[in-house]
Amino acid sequence: MDTKDKVIISVGILIFLGFLFVIGLGDRGAVDLYQLKLERDRLRQTNLRLQERNEVQYRTIERLNYDAEFVENIARRELGMIAENEVIILKKKK
């Protein structure tokens, strides 16, 4: 193998390594692709949690619109309301 062949092979190897560098570490390379996949997976999980939360909210809204007993329980628990003809008995603190 003469010097010319060695130079051609060396240049070819350098070009190949350059391509590997660009593919692996360059803009939109393998590392960026991996990071984008991780971000996509994280966003999918967030989206699933938000969908589940929305479902709970929709069910709560439906119950608030159509379930009088549910509304009464919320009024008693969160607002401290009582029904007509009920008496509140307070305990003294010791």
DRENTORKOL-3810 file (N, C-alpha, C; in nm, 4 decimals):
REM DRENTORKOL-3810
@n.u->0.0855; n.v->-0.1162; n.w->0.0000; ca.u->0.0000; ca.v->0.0000; ca.w->0.0000; c.u->0.0911; c.v->0.1238; c.w->0.0000
@n.u->0.0666; n.v->0.2106; n.w->-0.0957; ca.u->0.1526; ca.v->0.3281; ca.w->-0.1030; c.u->0.0933; c.v->0.4441; c.w->-0.0249
@n.u->0.1638; n.v->0.5555; n.w->-0.0216; ca.u->0.1261; ca.v->0.6721; ca.w->0.0563; c.u->-0.0077; c.v->0.7298; c.w->0.0112
@n.u->-0.0317; n.v->0.7287; n.w->-0.1199; ca.u->-0.1575; ca.v->0.7834; ca.w->-0.1739; c.u->-0.2772; c.v->0.7053; c.w->-0.1196
@n.u->-0.2680; n.v->0.5755; n.w->-0.1155; ca.u->-0.3769; ca.v->0.4921; ca.w->-0.0631; c.u->-0.4001; c.v->0.5169; c.w->0.0863
@n.u->-0.2902; n.v->0.5334; n.w->0.1605; ca.u->-0.3005; ca.v->0.5603; ca.w->0.3035; c.u->-0.3690; c.v->0.6946; c.w->0.3287
@n.u->-0.3370; n.v->0.7947; n.w->0.2473; ca.u->-0.3990; ca.v->0.9262; ca.w->0.2615; c.u->-0.5478; c.v->0.9171; c.w->0.2304
@n.u->-0.5847; n.v->0.8465; n.w->0.1253; ca.u->-0.7258; ca.v->0.8314; ca.w->0.0873; c.u->-0.8028; c.v->0.7590; c.w->0.1980
@n.u->-0.7441; n.v->0.6535; n.w->0.2525; ca.u->-0.8101; ca.v->0.5790; ca.w->0.3604; c.u->-0.8222; c.v->0.6675; c.w->0.4845
@n.u->-0.7171; n.v->0.7423; n.w->0.5172; ca.u->-0.7212; ca.v->0.8323; ca.w->0.6333; c.u->-0.8287; c.v->0.9393; c.w->0.6164
@n.u->-0.8353; n.v->0.9989; n.w->0.4976; ca.u->-0.9380; ca.v->1.1009; ca.w->0.4712; c.u->-1.0771; c.v->1.0380; c.w->0.4807
@n.u->-1.0916; n.v->0.9190; n.w->0.4264; ca.u->-1.2203; ca.v->0.8491; ca.w->0.4336; c.u->-1.2617; c.v->0.8225; c.w->0.5772
@n.u->-1.1658; n.v->0.7796; n.w->0.6591; ca.u->-1.1953; ca.v->0.7541; ca.w->0.8003; c.u->-1.2316; c.v->0.8835; c.w->0.8714
@n.u->-1.1603; n.v->0.9920; n.w->0.8441; ca.u->-1.1917; ca.v->1.1214; ca.w->0.9051; c.u->-1.3307; c.v->1.1702; c.w->0.8646
@n.u->-1.3647; n.v->1.1542; n.w->0.7375; ca.u->-1.4988; ca.v->1.1935; ca.w->0.6914; c.u->-1.6048; c.v->1.1086; c.w->0.7613
@n.u->-1.5803; n.v->0.9789; n.w->0.7710; ca.u->-1.6738; ca.v->0.8891; ca.w->0.8381; c.u->-1.6914; c.v->0.9283; c.w->0.9846
@n.u->-1.5808; n.v->0.9563; n.w->1.0538; ca.u->-1.5894; ca.v->0.9983; ca.w->1.1934; c.u->-1.6610; c.v->1.1320; c.w->1.2063
@n.u->-1.6391; n.v->1.2207; n.w->1.1106; ca.u->-1.7099; ca.v->1.3486; ca.w->1.1104; c.u->-1.8601; c.v->1.3279; c.w->1.0974
@n.u->-1.9005; n.v->1.2386; n.w->1.0063; ca.u->-2.0428; ca.v->1.2078; ca.w->0.9923; c.u->-2.1000; c.v->1.1493; c.w->1.1209
@n.u->-2.0249; n.v->1.0590; n.w->1.1827; ca.u->-2.0717; ca.v->1.0014; ca.w->1.3091; c.u->-2.0878; c.v->1.1090; c.w->1.4157
@n.u->-1.9930; n.v->1.2018; n.w->1.4205; ca.u->-2.0011; ca.v->1.3110; ca.w->1.5163; c.u->-2.1243; c.v->1.3961; c.w->1.4920
@n.u->-2.1475; n.v->1.4314; n.w->1.3661; ca.u->-2.2637; ca.v->1.5151; ca.w->1.3319; c.u->-2.3936; c.v->1.4411; c.w->1.3607
@n.u->-2.3987; n.v->1.3140; n.w->1.3249; ca.u->-2.5202; ca.v->1.2352; ca.w->1.3484; c.u->-2.5458; c.v->1.2195; c.w->1.4977
@n.u->-2.4420; n.v->1.1931; n.w->1.5739; ca.u->-2.4593; ca.v->1.1669; ca.w->1.7168; c.u->-2.4754; c.v->1.2912; c.w->1.8010
@n.u->-2.3935; n.v->1.3904; n.w->1.7777; ca.u->-2.3909; ca.v->1.5050; ca.w->1.8674; c.u->-2.4353; c.v->1.6350; c.w->1.8023
@n.u->-2.4538; n.v->1.6354; n.w->1.6741; ca.u->-2.4910; ca.v->1.7581; ca.w->1.6056; c.u->-2.6355; c.v->1.7969; c.w->1.6302
@n.u->-2.6724; n.v->1.9099; n.w->1.5748; ca.u->-2.8099; ca.v->1.9583; ca.w->1.5846; c.u->-2.9038; c.v->1.8546; c.w->1.5225
@n.u->-3.0072; n.v->1.8195; n.w->1.5945; ca.u->-3.1037; ca.v->1.7174; ca.w->1.5523; c.u->-3.0386; c.v->1.5811; c.w->1.5333
@n.u->-2.9377; n.v->1.5554; n.w->1.6132; ca.u->-2.8693; ca.v->1.4266; ca.w->1.6086; c.u->-2.9338; c.v->1.3269; c.w->1.7019
@n.u->-2.8628; n.v->1.2192; n.w->1.7261; ca.u->-2.9157; ca.v->1.1104; ca.w->1.8086; c.u->-2.9411; c.v->1.1551; c.w->1.9523
@n.u->-2.8547; n.v->1.2394; n.w->2.0067; ca.u->-2.8727; ca.v->1.2857; ca.w->2.1448; c.u->-2.9982; c.v->1.3722; c.w->2.1544
@n.u->-3.0159; n.v->1.4631; n.w->2.0585; ca.u->-3.1364; ca.v->1.5461; ca.w->2.0582; c.u->-3.2613; c.v->1.4611; c.w->2.0404
@n.u->-3.2527; n.v->1.3603; n.w->1.9555; ca.u->-3.3665; ca.v->1.2714; ca.w->1.9340; c.u->-3.4040; c.v->1.2002; c.w->2.0636
@n.u->-3.3036; n.v->1.1530; n.w->2.1361; ca.u->-3.3288; ca.v->1.0863; ca.w->2.2633; c.u->-3.3936; c.v->1.1821; c.w->2.3630
@n.u->-3.3427; n.v->1.3044; n.w->2.3713; ca.u->-3.4002; ca.v->1.4029; ca.w->2.4627; c.u->-3.5433; c.v->1.4375; c.w->2.4230
@n.u->-3.5698; n.v->1.4471; n.w->2.2944; ca.u->-3.7056; ca.v->1.4752; ca.w->2.2485; c.u->-3.8007; c.v->1.3615; c.w->2.2826
@n.u->-3.7530; n.v->1.2384; n.w->2.2722; ca.u->-3.8369; ca.v->1.1237; ca.w->2.3094; c.u->-3.8684; c.v->1.1247; c.w->2.4586
@n.u->-3.7685; n.v->1.1595; n.w->2.5401; ca.u->-3.7938; ca.v->1.1695; ca.w->2.6844; c.u->-3.8969; c.v->1.2783; c.w->2.7144
@n.u->-3.8834; n.v->1.3919; n.w->2.6485; ca.u->-3.9788; ca.v->1.5023; ca.w->2.6670; c.u->-4.1183; c.v->1.4609; c.w->2.6211
@n.u->-4.1265; n.v->1.3905; n.w->2.5080; ca.u->-4.2557; ca.v->1.3424; ca.w->2.4583; c.u->-4.3211; c.v->1.2491; c.w->2.5598
@n.u->-4.2433; n.v->1.1580; n.w->2.6154; ca.u->-4.2982; ca.v->1.0646; ca.w->2.7141; c.u->-4.3458; c.v->1.1383; c.w->2.8390
@n.u->-4.2686; n.v->1.2380; n.w->2.8826; ca.u->-4.3088; ca.v->1.3166; ca.w->2.9989; c.u->-4.4385; c.v->1.3921; c.w->2.9710
@n.u->-4.4498; n.v->1.4488; n.w->2.8517; ca.u->-4.5712; ca.v->1.5226; ca.w->2.8155; c.u->-4.6914; c.v->1.4296; c.w->2.8035
@n.u->-4.6686; n.v->1.3089; n.w->2.7554; ca.u->-4.7794; ca.v->1.2111; ca.w->2.7482; c.u->-4.8301; c.v->1.1772; c.w->2.8875
@n.u->-4.7382; n.v->1.1575; n.w->2.9820; ca.u->-4.7791; ca.v->1.1283; ca.w->3.1191; c.u->-4.8557; c.v->1.2452; c.w->3.1802
@n.u->-4.8066; n.v->1.3655; n.w->3.1558; ca.u->-4.8762; ca.v->1.4843; ca.w->3.2054; c.u->-5.0151; c.v->1.4932; c.w->3.1445
@n.u->-5.0246; n.v->1.4653; n.w->3.0157; ca.u->-5.1530; ca.v->1.4700; ca.w->2.9466; c.u->-5.2501; c.v->1.3675; c.w->3.0048
@n.u->-5.2014; n.v->1.2473; n.w->3.0330; ca.u->-5.2884; ca.v->1.1451; ca.w->3.0927; c.u->-5.3392; c.v->1.1884; c.w->3.2298
@n.u->-5.2504; n.v->1.2452; n.w->3.3112; ca.u->-5.2937; ca.v->1.2926; ca.w->3.4434; c.u->-5.3985; c.v->1.4030; c.w->3.4310
@n.u->-5.3772; n.v->1.4934; n.w->3.3355; ca.u->-5.4739; ca.v->1.6018; ca.w->3.3159; c.u->-5.6074; c.v->1.5490; c.w->3.2644
@n.u->-5.6044; n.v->1.4489; n.w->3.1779; ca.u->-5.7291; ca.v->1.3898; ca.w->3.1292; c.u->-5.8059; c.v->1.3250; c.w->3.2437
@n.u->-5.7342; n.v->1.2541; n.w->3.3308; ca.u->-5.8005; ca.v->1.1918; ca.w->3.4457; c.u->-5.8603; c.v->1.2980; c.w->3.5374
@n.u->-5.7853; n.v->1.4049; n.w->3.5589; ca.u->-5.8353; ca.v->1.5135; ca.w->3.6425; c.u->-5.9578; c.v->1.5796; c.w->3.5806
@n.u->-5.9559; n.v->1.5965; n.w->3.4495; ca.u->-6.0718; ca.v->1.6529; ca.w->3.3799; c.u->-6.1941; c.v->1.5640; c.w->3.3958
@n.u->-6.1738; n.v->1.4328; n.w->3.3870; ca.u->-6.2862; ca.v->1.3400; ca.w->3.4033; c.u->-6.3490; c.v->1.3564; c.w->3.5417
@n.u->-6.2655; n.v->1.3676; n.w->3.6442; ca.u->-6.3167; ca.v->1.3872; ca.w->3.7802; c.u->-6.3947; c.v->1.5179; c.w->3.7868
@n.u->-6.3414; n.v->1.6237; n.w->3.7265; ca.u->-6.4092; ca.v->1.7533; ca.w->3.7273; c.u->-6.5429; c.v->1.7459; c.w->3.6532
@n.u->-6.5455; n.v->1.6772; n.w->3.5383; ca.u->-6.6716; ca.v->1.6635; ca.w->3.4638; c.u->-6.7764; c.v->1.5882; c.w->3.5456
@n.u->-6.7320; n.v->1.4814; n.w->3.6144; ca.u->-6.8267; ca.v->1.4066; ca.w->3.6983; c.u->-6.8776; c.v->1.4931; c.w->3.8124
@n.u->-6.7890; n.v->1.5728; n.w->3.8710; ca.u->-6.8306; ca.v->1.6623; ca.w->3.9791; c.u->-6.9304; c.v->1.7650; c.w->3.9286
@n.u->-6.9068; n.v->1.8212; n.w->3.8131; ca.u->-6.9993; ca.v->1.9187; ca.w->3.7546; c.u->-7.1353; c.v->1.8544; c.w->3.7293
@n.u->-7.1346; n.v->1.7330; n.w->3.6760; ca.u->-7.2617; ca.v->1.6632; ca.w->3.6520; c.u->-7.3370; c.v->1.6420; c.w->3.7829
@n.u->-7.2659; n.v->1.6004; n.w->3.8857; ca.u->-7.3322; ca.v->1.5791; ca.w->4.0144; c.u->-7.3830; c.v->1.7099; c.w->4.0726
@n.u->-7.3070; n.v->1.8183; n.w->4.0558; ca.u->-7.3533; ca.v->1.9483; ca.w->4.1052; c.u->-7.4794; c.v->1.9927; c.w->4.0323
@n.u->-7.4904; n.v->1.9585; n.w->3.9065; ca.u->-7.6082; ca.v->1.9975; ca.w->3.8281; c.u->-7.7315; c.v->1.9121; c.w->3.8574
@n.u->-7.7114; n.v->1.7846; n.w->3.8919; ca.u->-7.8262; ca.v->1.6937; ca.w->3.8971; c.u->-7.8438; c.v->1.6179; c.w->4.0283
@n.u->-7.7523; n.v->1.6289; n.w->4.1225; ca.u->-7.7595; ca.v->1.5506; ca.w->4.2460; c.u->-7.7733; c.v->1.6456; c.w->4.3651
@n.u->-7.8961; n.v->1.6647; n.w->4.4105; ca.u->-7.9244; ca.v->1.7579; ca.w->4.5199; c.u->-7.8566; c.v->1.7142; c.w->4.6499
@n.u->-7.8504; n.v->1.5862; n.w->4.6747; ca.u->-7.7873; ca.v->1.5361; ca.w->4.7967; c.u->-7.6368; c.v->1.5678; c.w->4.7974
@n.u->-7.5744; n.v->1.5574; n.w->4.6820; ca.u->-7.4319; ca.v->1.5914; ca.w->4.6688; c.u->-7.4097; c.v->1.7393; c.w->4.7005
@n.u->-7.4949; n.v->1.8237; n.w->4.6453; ca.u->-7.4847; ca.v->1.9681; ca.w->4.6704; c.u->-7.5060; c.v->1.9962; c.w->4.8188
@n.u->-7.6028; n.v->1.9293; n.w->4.8794; ca.u->-7.6289; ca.v->1.9494; ca.w->5.0219; c.u->-7.5080; c.v->1.9085; c.w->5.1055
@n.u->-7.4472; n.v->1.7958; n.w->5.0734; ca.u->-7.3289; ca.v->1.7509; ca.w->5.1480; c.u->-7.2138; c.v->1.8513; c.w->5.1366
@n.u->-7.1945; n.v->1.9064; n.w->5.0191; ca.u->-7.0891; ca.v->2.0065; ca.w->5.0008; c.u->-7.1217; c.v->2.1326; c.w->5.0807
@n.u->-7.2471; n.v->2.1754; n.w->5.0760; ca.u->-7.2872; ca.v->2.2951; ca.w->5.1506; c.u->-7.2663; c.v->2.2749; c.w->5.2999
@n.u->-7.2963; n.v->2.1577; n.w->5.3512; ca.u->-7.2775; ca.v->2.1300; ca.w->5.4934; c.u->-7.1281; c.v->2.1251; c.w->5.5286
@n.u->-7.0517; n.v->2.0534; n.w->5.4482; ca.u->-6.9106; ca.v->2.0319; ca.w->5.4793; c.u->-6.8264; c.v->2.1572; c.w->5.4577
@n.u->-6.8416; n.v->2.2221; n.w->5.3428; ca.u->-6.7527; ca.v->2.3331; ca.w->5.3080; c.u->-6.8037; c.v->2.4690; c.w->5.3562
@n.u->-6.9328; n.v->2.4845; n.w->5.3646; ca.u->-6.9874; ca.v->2.6147; ca.w->5.4018; c.u->-7.0455; c.v->2.6173; c.w->5.5420
@n.u->-7.0521; n.v->2.5007; n.w->5.6069; ca.u->-7.1042; ca.v->2.4944; ca.w->5.7425; c.u->-7.2537; c.v->2.5223; c.w->5.7497
@n.u->-7.3256; n.v->2.4983; n.w->5.6436; ca.u->-7.4696; ca.v->2.5254; ca.w->5.6419; c.u->-7.5455; c.v->2.4127; c.w->5.7106
@n.u->-7.6655; n.v->2.4444; n.w->5.7568; ca.u->-7.7526; ca.v->2.3451; ca.w->5.8189; c.u->-7.8880; c.v->2.3518; c.w->5.7497
@n.u->-7.9629; n.v->2.2443; n.w->5.7627; ca.u->-8.0958; ca.v->2.2391; ca.w->5.7029; c.u->-8.1948; c.v->2.3110; c.w->5.7944
@n.u->-8.3096; n.v->2.3425; n.w->5.7382; ca.u->-8.4138; ca.v->2.4085; ca.w->5.8151; c.u->-8.4563; c.v->2.3168; c.w->5.9302
@n.u->-8.4813; n.v->2.3759; n.w->6.0451; ca.u->-8.5246; ca.v->2.3052; ca.w->6.1659; c.u->-8.4148; c.v->2.2202; c.w->6.2291
@n.u->-8.2903; n.v->2.2387; n.w->6.1919; ca.u->-8.1798; ca.v->2.1689; ca.w->6.2574; c.u->-8.1189; c.v->2.2627; c.w->6.3621
@n.u->-8.0640; n.v->2.2027; n.w->6.4640; ca.u->-8.0010; ca.v->2.2800; ca.w->6.5710; c.u->-7.8551; c.v->2.2367; c.w->6.5806
@n.u->-7.7682; n.v->2.3338; n.w->6.5963; ca.u->-7.6269; ca.v->2.3052; ca.w->6.6129; c.u->-7.5957; c.v->2.2987; c.w->6.7608
@n.u->-7.5283; n.v->2.1940; n.w->6.8015; ca.u->-7.4850; ca.v->2.1790; ca.w->6.9411; c.u->-7.3335; c.v->2.1894; c.w->6.9421
@n.u->-7.2832; n.v->2.2894; n.w->7.0105; ca.u->-7.1403; ca.v->2.3116; ca.w->7.0180; c.u->-7.0863; c.v->2.2505; c.w->7.1468
@n.u->-6.9724; n.v->2.1850; n.w->7.1377; ca.u->-6.9070; ca.v->2.1284; ca.w->7.2563; c.u->-6.8071; c.v->2.2321; c.w->7.3069
@n.u->-6.8007; n.v->2.2426; n.w->7.4399; ca.u->-6.7038; ca.v->2.3336; ca.w->7.5007; c.u->-6.5666; c.v->2.2669; c.w->7.4952
@n.u->-6.4683; n.v->2.3509; n.w->7.4725; ca.u->-6.3316; ca.v->2.3010; ca.w->7.4777; c.u->-6.2892; c.v->2.2931; c.w->7.6218
@n.u->-6.2150; n.v->2.1931; n.w->7.6560; ca.u->-6.1708; ca.v->2.1751; ca.w->7.7954; c.u->-6.0492; c.v->2.2570; c.w->7.8236
END
